[in-house]
Amino acid sequence: MKLLKLEFKKLINQKRTFVGWAGIAAVPIIMVVALALQSHKPQGGQGPDRFFSLAAVNGMYVAIAVIAMLTTFLLPLLASMAGSSPIAGEAEQATLKTWLFRPVTRGGVLMSKWVTAVIYMAIALGLVAAAAYIAGAIAFGLHAPALLSGGSVSVAHGFWLTFLAYLFVLAGVICVLSLATLLSTIANSSLTATIGALVIVIVLNVLGNFSFFDVLKPYLFTSRLDAWQNLFSSPIDWTPITHGLISFAITSAVLTVGAWLTFRRKDVLV
């Protein structure tokens, strides 16, 4: 717990922390301004396009539309940065070796940094949701959200479904964060780890878009990142959501254990 407090204090004292939060929170505001100013409102569509058409008339759907957009690139990018900086960043600054003079285990150091990065991403998603609801309420108002399958639910139930969707997305981006953490224990450059994690995520997304690689889809966590959309149908199909959470848990666990095995053998004195 002491290590976690130290890491979180270090996180709060870094300017780039607030730059990242401000940048990601600005996205829903920009999106609302764009929707409000365009002369022709988006109509119909499937998946993210459908969410955009709903967001243009109901502020409740702004938070959903923006998360559908962010999961394609910006959230993986932010997660890659959050996962790579704590280890590789300190290795670049030659401050990682100072931990050796403290009565702590390498596993404890690694996990405190990993948990801090997860908290960072959770706060980022919370800021996105808050900015989306505030901007959406001002521009379009908050009304009972329509479901993709037809019908609608109450505003309160809409908030609950959105909360569940954001938790699901957080579980998905933790996989990216864990991948970046693993790469950061291998490379001594945070930029290399960030780019490496992002490139791997992009490659996995590309593989998931070709039918030739359908046999791989059940094993790719990236192919399950949009399963939260099932929450906005009635009845809710929990099977893809459950499978997605299981895939995220296994992927994050394997990558984090790999990071621990690598970090415990890493020569930090170089």
Phi and psi in degrees as GROMACS dihedral restraints (atoms count N, CA, C in turn):
[ dihedral_restraints ]
;  ai    aj    ak    al  type     phi  dphi    fc
    3     4     5     6     1   -64.6    20    10
    4     5     6     7     1   -41.9    20    10
    6     7     8     9     1   -62.0    20    10
    7     8     9    10     1   -41.1    20    10
    9    10    11    12     1   -62.7    20    10
   10    11    12    13     1   -41.8    20    10
   12    13    14    15     1   -63.5    20    10
   13    14    15    16     1   -40.8    20    10
   15    16    17    18     1   -64.3    20    10
   16    17    18    19     1   -41.9    20    10
   18    19    20    21     1   -66.8    20    10
   19    20    21    22     1   -41.1    20    10
   21    22    23    24     1   -67.6    20    10
   22    23    24    25     1   -38.2    20    10
   24    25    26    27     1   -62.5    20    10
   25    26    27    28     1   -40.2    20    10
   27    28    29    30     1   -64.6    20    10
   28    29    30    31     1   -39.1    20    10
   30    31    32    33     1   -62.7    20    10
   31    32    33    34     1   -45.4    20    10
   33    34    35    36     1   -66.6    20    10
   34    35    36    37     1   -29.2    20    10
   36    37    38    39     1   -84.1    20    10
   37    38    39    40     1    -0.2    20    10
   39    40    41    42     1   -97.4    20    10
   40    41    42    43     1   130.8    20    10
   42    43    44    45     1   -63.6    20    10
   43    44    45    46     1   -35.0    20    10
   45    46    47    48     1   -64.8    20    10
   46    47    48    49     1   -22.9    20    10
   48    49    50    51     1   -60.8    20    10
   49    50    51    52     1   -48.4    20    10
   51    52    53    54     1   -76.3    20    10
   52    53    54    55     1   -27.5    20    10
   54    55    56    57     1   -64.4    20    10
   55    56    57    58     1   -43.7    20    10
   57    58    59    60     1   -63.7    20    10
   58    59    60    61     1   -45.1    20    10
   60    61    62    63     1   -62.9    20    10
   61    62    63    64     1   -44.4    20    10
   63    64    65    66     1   -65.0    20    10
   64    65    66    67     1   -41.0    20    10
   66    67    68    69     1   -64.1    20    10
   67    68    69    70     1   -45.2    20    10
   69    70    71    72     1   -72.1    20    10
   70    71    72    73     1   -32.5    20    10
   72    73    74    75     1   -73.9    20    10
   73    74    75    76     1   -21.0    20    10
   75    76    77    78     1   -74.8    20    10
   76    77    78    79     1   -21.2    20    10
   78    79    80    81     1   -60.0    20    10
   79    80    81    82     1   -51.2    20    10
   81    82    83    84     1   -63.1    20    10
   82    83    84    85     1   -31.4    20    10
   84    85    86    87     1   -66.3    20    10
   85    86    87    88     1   -45.2    20    10
   87    88    89    90     1   -62.5    20    10
   88    89    90    91     1   -40.6    20    10
   90    91    92    93     1   -64.8    20    10
   91    92    93    94     1   -41.4    20    10
   93    94    95    96     1   -64.9    20    10
   94    95    96    97     1   -42.8    20    10
   96    97    98    99     1   -59.8    20    10
   97    98    99   100     1   -43.7    20    10
   99   100   101   102     1   -63.6    20    10
  100   101   102   103     1   -43.4    20    10
  102   103   104   105     1   -65.9    20    10
  103   104   105   106     1   -38.1    20    10
  105   106   107   108     1   -71.5    20    10
  106   107   108   109     1   -31.5    20    10
  108   109   110   111     1   -90.2    20    10
  109   110   111   112     1   -22.2    20    10
  111   112   113   114     1   -70.8    20    10
  112   113   114   115     1   142.7    20    10
  114   115   116   117     1   -75.9    20    10
  115   116   117   118     1   -33.4    20    10
  117   118   119   120     1  -110.0    20    10
  118   119   120   121     1   116.4    20    10
  120   121   122   123     1   -74.0    20    10
  121   122   123   124     1   141.4    20    10
  123   124   125   126     1   -62.8    20    10
  124   125   126   127     1   139.1    20    10
  126   127   128   129     1  -123.7    20    10
  127   128   129   130     1   139.6    20    10
  129   130   131   132     1    59.4    20    10
  130   131   132   133     1  -144.2    20    10
  132   133   134   135     1    93.1    20    10
  133   134   135   136     1   174.8    20    10
  135   136   137   138     1  -123.5    20    10
  136   137   138   139     1   153.5    20    10
  138   139   140   141     1    59.9    20    10
  139   140   141   142     1  -130.4    20    10
  141   142   143   144     1   -56.5    20    10
  142   143   144   145     1   -36.7    20    10
  144   145   146   147     1   -62.0    20    10
  145   146   147   148     1   -38.9    20    10
  147   148   149   150     1   -64.2    20    10
  148   149   150   151     1   -40.1    20    10
  150   151   152   153     1   -65.2    20    10
  151   152   153   154     1   -37.3    20    10
  153   154   155   156     1   -65.9    20    10
  154   155   156   157     1   -40.4    20    10
  156   157   158   159     1   -65.5    20    10
  157   158   159   160     1   -35.5    20    10
  159   160   161   162     1   -72.8    20    10
  160   161   162   163     1   -37.0    20    10
  162   163   164   165     1   -65.7    20    10
  163   164   165   166     1   -26.9    20    10
  165   166   167   168     1   -70.4    20    10
  166   167   168   169     1   -13.3    20    10
  168   169   170   171     1  -125.6    20    10
  169   170   171   172     1    -7.6    20    10
  171   172   173   174     1  -145.4    20    10
  172   173   174   175     1   114.2    20    10
  174   175   176   177     1   -61.0    20    10
  175   176   177   178     1   -19.3    20    10
  177   178   179   180     1   -62.0    20    10
  178   179   180   181     1   -29.1    20    10
  180   181   182   183     1   -91.4    20    10
  181   182   183   184     1    -2.1    20    10
  183   184   185   186     1   -63.4    20    10
  184   185   186   187     1   -44.3    20    10
  186   187   188   189     1   -61.7    20    10
  187   188   189   190     1   -32.5    20    10
  189   190   191   192     1   -77.5    20    10
  190   191   192   193     1   -43.3    20    10
  192   193   194   195     1   -62.8    20    10
  193   194   195   196     1   -40.5    20    10
  195   196   197   198     1   -70.9    20    10
  196   197   198   199     1   -34.8    20    10
  198   199   200   201     1   -71.7    20    10
  199   200   201   202     1   -32.1    20    10
  201   202   203   204     1   -64.7    20    10
  202   203   204   205     1   -34.5    20    10
  204   205   206   207     1   -77.1    20    10
  205   206   207   208     1   -41.2    20    10
  207   208   209   210     1   -69.1    20    10
  208   209   210   211     1   -30.1    20    10
  210   211   212   213     1   -68.7    20    10
  211   212   213   214     1   -13.1    20    10
  213   214   215   216     1   -77.5    20    10
  214   215   216   217     1   -31.6    20    10
  216   217   218   219     1  -151.1    20    10
  217   218   219   220     1   -54.3    20    10
  219   220   221   222     1   -64.4    20    10
  220   221   222   223     1   -41.3    20    10
  222   223   224   225     1   -65.8    20    10
  223   224   225   226     1   -45.2    20    10
  225   226   227   228     1   -59.4    20    10
  226   227   228   229     1   -35.8    20    10
  228   229   230   231     1   -65.1    20    10
  229   230   231   232     1   -46.4    20    10
  231   232   233   234     1   -64.9    20    10
  232   233   234   235     1   -39.4    20    10
  234   235   236   237     1   -66.2    20    10
  235   236   237   238     1   -37.4    20    10
  237   238   239   240     1   -63.8    20    10
  238   239   240   241     1   -41.7    20    10
  240   241   242   243     1   -66.8    20    10
  241   242   243   244     1   -42.2    20    10
  243   244   245   246     1   -66.2    20    10
  244   245   246   247     1   -36.1    20    10
  246   247   248   249     1   -79.8    20    10
  247   248   249   250     1   -26.9    20    10
  249   250   251   252     1   -90.4    20    10
  250   251   252   253     1   -31.4    20    10
  252   253   254   255     1   -65.1    20    10
  253   254   255   256     1   -43.3    20    10
  255   256   257   258     1   -58.6    20    10
  256   257   258   259     1   -39.7    20    10
  258   259   260   261     1   -91.6    20    10
  259   260   261   262     1   -59.6    20    10
  261   262   263   264     1   -66.3    20    10
  262   263   264   265     1   -34.2    20    10
  264   265   266   267     1   -63.4    20    10
  265   266   267   268     1   -42.4    20    10
  267   268   269   270     1   -71.9    20    10
  268   269   270   271     1   -31.0    20    10
  270   271   272   273     1   -65.1    20    10
  271   272   273   274     1   -38.1    20    10
  273   274   275   276     1   -64.1    20    10
  274   275   276   277     1   -37.7    20    10
  276   277   278   279     1   -87.5    20    10
  277   278   279   280     1     0.4    20    10
  279   280   281   282     1    60.8    20    10
  280   281   282   283     1    29.5    20    10
  282   283   284   285     1  -101.1    20    10
  283   284   285   286     1   -10.9    20    10
  285   286   287   288     1   -65.0    20    10
  286   287   288   289     1   -33.5    20    10
  288   289   290   291     1   -65.5    20    10
  289   290   291   292     1   -20.6    20    10
  291   292   293   294     1   -65.7    20    10
  292   293   294   295     1   -22.6    20    10
  294   295   296   297     1   -64.9    20    10
  295   296   297   298     1   -23.5    20    10
  297   298   299   300     1   -67.7    20    10
  298   299   300   301     1   -20.3    20    10
  300   301   302   303     1   -89.5    20    10
  301   302   303   304     1     5.8    20    10
  303   304   305   306     1  -111.8    20    10
  304   305   306   307     1   150.1    20    10
  306   307   308   309     1   -77.6    20    10
  307   308   309   310     1    64.2    20    10
  309   310   311   312     1  -130.9    20    10
  310   311   312   313     1   158.0    20    10
  312   313   314   315     1   -91.7    20    10
  313   314   315   316     1   155.5    20    10
  315   316   317   318     1   -64.9    20    10
  316   317   318   319     1   -34.2    20    10
  318   319   320   321     1   -62.9    20    10
  319   320   321   322     1   -39.8    20    10
  321   322   323   324     1   -65.7    20    10
  322   323   324   325     1   -40.3    20    10
  324   325   326   327     1   -62.7    20    10
  325   326   327   328     1   -47.6    20    10
  327   328   329   330     1   -62.7    20    10
  328   329   330   331     1   -45.7    20    10
  330   331   332   333     1   -68.4    20    10
  331   332   333   334     1   -35.0    20    10
  333   334   335   336     1   -64.4    20    10
  334   335   336   337     1   -37.9    20    10
  336   337   338   339     1   -71.2    20    10
  337   338   339   340     1   -39.1    20    10
  339   340   341   342     1   -65.8    20    10
  340   341   342   343     1   -46.3    20    10
  342   343   344   345     1   -64.0    20    10
  343   344   345   346     1   -39.3    20    10
  345   346   347   348     1   -61.8    20    10
  346   347   348   349     1   -40.1    20    10
  348   349   350   351     1   -65.4    20    10
  349   350   351   352     1   -38.4    20    10
  351   352   353   354     1   -63.4    20    10
  352   353   354   355     1   -42.8    20    10
  354   355   356   357     1   -61.7    20    10
  355   356   357   358     1   -40.3    20    10
  357   358   359   360     1   -57.9    20    10
  358   359   360   361     1   -46.2    20    10
  360   361   362   363     1   -68.6    20    10
  361   362   363   364     1   -36.6    20    10
  363   364   365   366     1   -63.2    20    10
  364   365   366   367     1   -42.5    20    10
  366   367   368   369     1   -64.8    20    10
  367   368   369   370     1   -40.7    20    10
  369   370   371   372     1   -59.2    20    10
  370   371   372   373     1   -44.7    20    10
  372   373   374   375     1   -66.5    20    10
  373   374   375   376     1   -37.6    20    10
  375   376   377   378     1   -62.4    20    10
  376   377   378   379     1   -40.7    20    10
  378   379   380   381     1   -66.9    20    10
  379   380   381   382     1   -37.5    20    10
  381   382   383   384     1   -61.6    20    10
  382   383   384   385     1   -47.4    20    10
  384   385   386   387     1   -62.2    20    10
  385   386   387   388     1   -44.7    20    10
  387   388   389   390     1   -62.1    20    10
  388   389   390   391     1   -46.6    20    10
  390   391   392   393     1   -63.5    20    10
  391   392   393   394     1   -38.8    20    10
  393   394   395   396     1   -65.6    20    10
  394   395   396   397     1   -44.4    20    10
  396   397   398   399     1   -68.1    20    10
  397   398   399   400     1   -40.9    20    10
  399   400   401   402     1   -65.5    20    10
  400   401   402   403     1   -49.2    20    10
  402   403   404   405     1   -65.5    20    10
  403   404   405   406     1   -41.4    20    10
  405   406   407   408     1   -65.5    20    10
  406   407   408   409     1   -38.3    20    10
  408   409   410   411     1   -66.0    20    10
  409   410   411   412     1   -40.4    20    10
  411   412   413   414     1   -66.8    20    10
  412   413   414   415     1   -42.6    20    10
  414   415   416   417     1   -82.8    20    10
  415   416   417   418     1   -41.9    20    10
  417   418   419   420     1  -125.1    20    10
  418   419   420   421     1   -11.2    20    10
  420   421   422   423     1    81.5    20    10
  421   422   423   424     1   162.7    20    10
  423   424   425   426     1  -109.5    20    10
  424   425   426   427     1   113.2    20    10
  426   427   428   429     1  -122.2    20    10
  427   428   429   430     1   166.9    20    10
  429   430   431   432     1   -57.1    20    10
  430   431   432   433     1   120.1    20    10
  432   433   434   435     1   -74.2    20    10
  433   434   435   436     1   137.7    20    10
  435   436   437   438     1   -79.5    20    10
  436   437   438   439     1   145.0    20    10
  438   439   440   441     1   -90.2    20    10
  439   440   441   442     1   154.2    20    10
  441   442   443   444     1   -65.8    20    10
  442   443   444   445     1   -25.6    20    10
  444   445   446   447     1   -90.8    20    10
  445   446   447   448     1     0.1    20    10
  447   448   449   450     1   106.4    20    10
  448   449   450   451     1   155.2    20    10
  450   451   452   453     1    82.5    20    10
  451   452   453   454     1  -174.0    20    10
  453   454   455   456     1  -151.3    20    10
  454   455   456   457     1   168.6    20    10
  456   457   458   459     1  -128.2    20    10
  457   458   459   460     1   169.1    20    10
  459   460   461   462     1   -69.1    20    10
  460   461   462   463     1   163.3    20    10
  462   463   464   465     1   -59.9    20    10
  463   464   465   466     1   -42.7    20    10
  465   466   467   468     1   -61.7    20    10
  466   467   468   469     1   -42.3    20    10
  468   469   470   471     1   -68.7    20    10
  469   470   471   472     1   -32.1    20    10
  471   472   473   474     1   -63.4    20    10
  472   473   474   475     1   -40.3    20    10
  474   475   476   477     1   -61.4    20    10
  475   476   477   478     1   -41.6    20    10
  477   478   479   480     1   -65.1    20    10
  478   479   480   481     1   -44.2    20    10
  480   481   482   483     1   -63.6    20    10
  481   482   483   484     1   -39.1    20    10
  483   484   485   486     1   -65.3    20    10
  484   485   486   487     1   -40.4    20    10
  486   487   488   489     1   -60.1    20    10
  487   488   489   490     1   -43.9    20    10
  489   490   491   492     1   -64.4    20    10
  490   491   492   493     1   -39.4    20    10
  492   493   494   495     1   -62.6    20    10
  493   494   495   496     1   -41.5    20    10
  495   496   497   498     1   -68.6    20    10
  496   497   498   499     1   -35.5    20    10
  498   499   500   501     1   -64.0    20    10
  499   500   501   502     1   -40.2    20    10
  501   502   503   504     1   -63.4    20    10
  502   503   504   505     1   -45.0    20    10
  504   505   506   507     1   -63.1    20    10
  505   506   507   508     1   -39.3    20    10
  507   508   509   510     1   -59.9    20    10
  508   509   510   511     1   -43.1    20    10
  510   511   512   513     1   -60.9    20    10
  511   512   513   514     1   -35.9    20    10
  513   514   515   516     1   -70.0    20    10
  514   515   516   517     1   -43.4    20    10
  516   517   518   519     1   -73.0    20    10
  517   518   519   520     1   -18.8    20    10
  519   520   521   522     1   -64.0    20    10
  520   521   522   523     1   -30.0    20    10
  522   523   524   525     1   -63.0    20    10
  523   524   525   526     1   -43.7    20    10
  525   526   527   528     1   -64.9    20    10
  526   527   528   529     1   -43.7    20    10
  528   529   530   531     1   -59.2    20    10
  529   530   531   532     1   -43.6    20    10
  531   532   533   534     1   -66.3    20    10
  532   533   534   535     1   -37.4    20    10
  534   535   536   537     1   -62.7    20    10
  535   536   537   538     1   -44.0    20    10
  537   538   539   540     1   -65.0    20    10
  538   539   540   541     1   -36.6    20    10
  540   541   542   543     1   -63.4    20    10
  541   542   543   544     1   -42.8    20    10
  543   544   545   546     1   -60.7    20    10
  544   545   546   547     1   -47.0    20    10
  546   547   548   549     1   -65.2    20    10
  547   548   549   550     1   -31.2    20    10
  549   550   551   552     1   -70.5    20    10
  550   551   552   553     1   -24.1    20    10
  552   553   554   555     1   -79.8    20    10
  553   554   555   556     1   -15.2    20    10
  555   556   557   558     1   -93.5    20    10
  556   557   558   559     1   -45.9    20    10
  558   559   560   561     1   -97.6    20    10
  559   560   561   562     1   152.1    20    10
  561   562   563   564     1   -99.8    20    10
  562   563   564   565     1    21.7    20    10
  564   565   566   567     1  -128.5    20    10
  565   566   567   568     1   122.5    20    10
  567   568   569   570     1   -66.7    20    10
  568   569   570   571     1   -34.0    20    10
  570   571   572   573     1   -65.4    20    10
  571   572   573   574     1   -42.3    20    10
  573   574   575   576     1   -62.6    20    10
  574   575   576   577     1   -43.6    20    10
  576   577   578   579     1   -65.6    20    10
  577   578   579   580     1   -40.4    20    10
  579   580   581   582     1   -64.2    20    10
  580   581   582   583     1   -50.0    20    10
  582   583   584   585     1   -64.6    20    10
  583   584   585   586     1   -40.0    20    10
  585   586   587   588     1   -61.1    20    10
  586   587   588   589     1   -46.1    20    10
  588   589   590   591     1   -64.0    20    10
  589   590   591   592     1   -42.9    20    10
  591   592   593   594     1   -66.1    20    10
  592   593   594   595     1   -40.8    20    10
  594   595   596   597     1   -63.5    20    10
  595   596   597   598     1   -41.8    20    10
  597   598   599   600     1   -62.6    20    10
  598   599   600   601     1   -42.2    20    10
  600   601   602   603     1   -62.7    20    10
  601   602   603   604     1   -42.4    20    10
  603   604   605   606     1   -63.8    20    10
  604   605   606   607     1   -42.6    20    10
  606   607   608   609     1   -62.1    20    10
  607   608   609   610     1   -43.1    20    10
  609   610   611   612     1   -63.0    20    10
  610   611   612   613     1   -38.4    20    10
  612   613   614   615     1   -64.3    20    10
  613   614   615   616     1   -41.1    20    10
  615   616   617   618     1   -63.8    20    10
  616   617   618   619     1   -44.2    20    10
  618   619   620   621     1   -60.2    20    10
  619   620   621   622     1   -38.8    20    10
  621   622   623   624     1   -70.0    20    10
  622   623   624   625     1   -14.9    20    10
  624   625   626   627     1   -93.3    20    10
  625   626   627   628     1    -4.0    20    10
  627   628   629   630     1  -107.7    20    10
  628   629   630   631     1   129.1    20    10
  630   631   632   633     1   -63.2    20    10
  631   632   633   634     1   -25.1    20    10
  633   634   635   636     1   -60.1    20    10
  634   635   636   637     1   -29.0    20    10
  636   637   638   639     1  -102.3    20    10
  637   638   639   640     1    22.7    20    10
  639   640   641   642     1   -58.8    20    10
  640   641   642   643     1   -29.3    20    10
  642   643   644   645     1   -64.3    20    10
  643   644   645   646     1   -22.5    20    10
  645   646   647   648     1   -88.4    20    10
  646   647   648   649     1   -20.8    20    10
  648   649   650   651     1   -54.4    20    10
  649   650   651   652     1   -40.2    20    10
  651   652   653   654     1   -62.2    20    10
  652   653   654   655     1   -18.8    20    10
  654   655   656   657     1  -103.8    20    10
  655   656   657   658     1    -0.3    20    10
  657   658   659   660     1  -100.7    20    10
  658   659   660   661     1   116.4    20    10
  660   661   662   663     1   -65.1    20    10
  661   662   663   664     1   -26.3    20    10
  663   664   665   666     1   -66.7    20    10
  664   665   666   667     1   -26.6    20    10
  666   667   668   669     1   -76.2    20    10
  667   668   669   670     1    -5.4    20    10
  669   670   671   672     1  -113.0    20    10
  670   671   672   673     1     3.3    20    10
  672   673   674   675     1   -66.5    20    10
  673   674   675   676     1   -22.1    20    10
  675   676   677   678     1   -99.7    20    10
  676   677   678   679     1    11.6    20    10
  678   679   680   681     1   -65.9    20    10
  679   680   681   682     1   -20.2    20    10
  681   682   683   684     1   -61.8    20    10
  682   683   684   685     1   -20.0    20    10
  684   685   686   687     1   -62.8    20    10
  685   686   687   688     1   -21.7    20    10
  687   688   689   690     1   -65.7    20    10
  688   689   690   691     1   -18.8    20    10
  690   691   692   693     1   -65.1    20    10
  691   692   693   694     1   -22.0    20    10
  693   694   695   696     1  -102.3    20    10
  694   695   696   697     1    33.0    20    10
  696   697   698   699     1  -128.4    20    10
  697   698   699   700     1   159.0    20    10
  699   700   701   702     1  -133.8    20    10
  700   701   702   703     1   122.0    20    10
  702   703   704   705     1   -75.2    20    10
  703   704   705   706     1   158.7    20    10
  705   706   707   708     1   -74.2    20    10
  706   707   708   709     1   130.1    20    10
  708   709   710   711     1   -88.0    20    10
  709   710   711   712     1   101.7    20    10
  711   712   713   714     1   -81.2    20    10
  712   713   714   715     1   -13.3    20    10
  714   715   716   717     1   -60.0    20    10
  715   716   717   718     1   -53.3    20    10
  717   718   719   720     1   -65.0    20    10
  718   719   720   721     1   -29.9    20    10
  720   721   722   723     1   -68.5    20    10
  721   722   723   724     1   -45.4    20    10
  723   724   725   726     1   -63.6    20    10
  724   725   726   727     1   -44.8    20    10
  726   727   728   729     1   -62.5    20    10
  727   728   729   730     1   -36.9    20    10
  729   730   731   732     1   -64.3    20    10
  730   731   732   733     1   -45.0    20    10
  732   733   734   735     1   -63.4    20    10
  733   734   735   736     1   -38.7    20    10
  735   736   737   738     1   -64.6    20    10
  736   737   738   739     1   -43.8    20    10
  738   739   740   741     1   -62.1    20    10
  739   740   741   742     1   -42.6    20    10
  741   742   743   744     1   -63.1    20    10
  742   743   744   745     1   -43.4    20    10
  744   745   746   747     1   -63.5    20    10
  745   746   747   748     1   -45.1    20    10
  747   748   749   750     1   -65.5    20    10
  748   749   750   751     1   -45.5    20    10
  750   751   752   753     1   -61.8    20    10
  751   752   753   754     1   -47.6    20    10
  753   754   755   756     1   -63.2    20    10
  754   755   756   757     1   -40.7    20    10
  756   757   758   759     1   -64.7    20    10
  757   758   759   760     1   -45.7    20    10
  759   760   761   762     1   -63.3    20    10
  760   761   762   763     1   -44.9    20    10
  762   763   764   765     1   -67.1    20    10
  763   764   765   766     1   -38.9    20    10
  765   766   767   768     1   -69.6    20    10
  766   767   768   769     1   -40.2    20    10
  768   769   770   771     1   -63.7    20    10
  769   770   771   772     1   -40.4    20    10
  771   772   773   774     1   -61.2    20    10
  772   773   774   775     1   -39.7    20    10
  774   775   776   777     1   -64.2    20    10
  775   776   777   778     1   -40.5    20    10
  777   778   779   780     1   -65.8    20    10
  778   779   780   781     1   -43.4    20    10
  780   781   782   783     1   -63.7    20    10
  781   782   783   784     1   -36.9    20    10
  783   784   785   786     1   -72.9    20    10
  784   785   786   787     1   -43.7    20    10
  786   787   788   789     1   -68.7    20    10
  787   788   789   790     1   -33.8    20    10
  789   790   791   792     1   -69.7    20    10
  790   791   792   793     1   -17.3    20    10
  792   793   794   795     1  -106.0    20    10
  793   794   795   796     1    -0.3    20    10
  795   796   797   798     1   -72.8    20    10
  796   797   798   799     1   135.4    20    10
  798   799   800   801     1   -87.6    20    10
  799   800   801   802     1    98.9    20    10
  801   802   803   804     1   -85.4    20    10
  802   803   804   805     1    -2.4    20    10
  804   805   806   807     1   -85.3    20    10
  805   806   807   808     1    -9.8    20    10
